[in-house]
Amino acid sequence: MVQREYVICGLCGRNRIIETKEKGRLRWDFVDLGAADFIQLREGGGKKAGMGGRGYRGSAPGSGFHLVSAKTLEEVMDDPTYADVVEGMKTQLLRLVKDAVRIGLVKREELG
């Protein structure tokens, strides 16, 4: 039986495998909050009749959710439509930083 270690994101609660043969070790340095998509609008691609089937969702040409548009965090920070999402992320982010200081992972001097 294969066992794998996962790390759980303190911000969103999702888990990821720590290391894979294809992608290597999990990294945390690839998101730039100023430039990264924060909100994405996607539409379903559907699938062609007779292709795929039960257990094969997403294998047909044109399937999946295609990106229509995207907005950065900076673009939605003052938009009331997303106020609850932005505030929720901010609250959790502050909680993470405070907890990291409390347990000694981050020193106050590092916060600049």
ChimeraX attribute file (.defattr): number of C-alpha atoms within 10 A of each C-alpha:
attribute: neighborCount
match mode: 1-to-1
recipient: residues
	/A:1	2
	/A:2	3
	/A:3	5
	/A:4	8
	/A:5	9
	/A:6	13
	/A:7	13
	/A:8	12
	/A:9	10
	/A:10	12
	/A:11	15
	/A:12	10
	/A:13	9
	/A:14	10
	/A:15	12
	/A:16	12
	/A:17	13
	/A:18	15
	/A:19	15
	/A:20	10
	/A:21	6
	/A:22	6
	/A:23	9
	/A:24	10
	/A:25	11
	/A:26	13
	/A:27	10
	/A:28	6
	/A:29	6
	/A:30	7
	/A:31	10
	/A:32	9
	/A:33	11
	/A:34	11
	/A:35	12
	/A:36	14
	/A:37	16
	/A:38	15
	/A:39	15
	/A:40	13
	/A:41	11
	/A:42	13
	/A:43	12
	/A:44	11
	/A:45	14
	/A:46	14
	/A:47	17
	/A:48	11
	/A:49	8
	/A:50	7
	/A:51	13
	/A:52	15
	/A:53	12
	/A:54	6
	/A:55	7
	/A:56	9
	/A:57	13
	/A:58	16
	/A:59	13
	/A:60	17
	/A:61	12
	/A:62	13
	/A:63	15
	/A:64	16
	/A:65	13
	/A:66	13
	/A:67	11
	/A:68	9
	/A:69	11
	/A:70	14
	/A:71	14
	/A:72	16
	/A:73	17
	/A:74	14
	/A:75	14
	/A:76	16
	/A:77	14
	/A:78	11
	/A:79	10
	/A:80	10
	/A:81	10
	/A:82	14
	/A:83	13
	/A:84	10
	/A:85	14
	/A:86	17
	/A:87	12
	/A:88	12
	/A:89	14
	/A:90	13
	/A:91	12
	/A:92	14
	/A:93	15
	/A:94	12
	/A:95	14
	/A:96	14
	/A:97	15
	/A:98	14
	/A:99	13
	/A:100	14
	/A:101	15
	/A:102	12
	/A:103	9
	/A:104	10
	/A:105	10
	/A:106	14
	/A:107	13
	/A:108	13
	/A:109	6
	/A:110	7
	/A:111	8
	/A:112	5
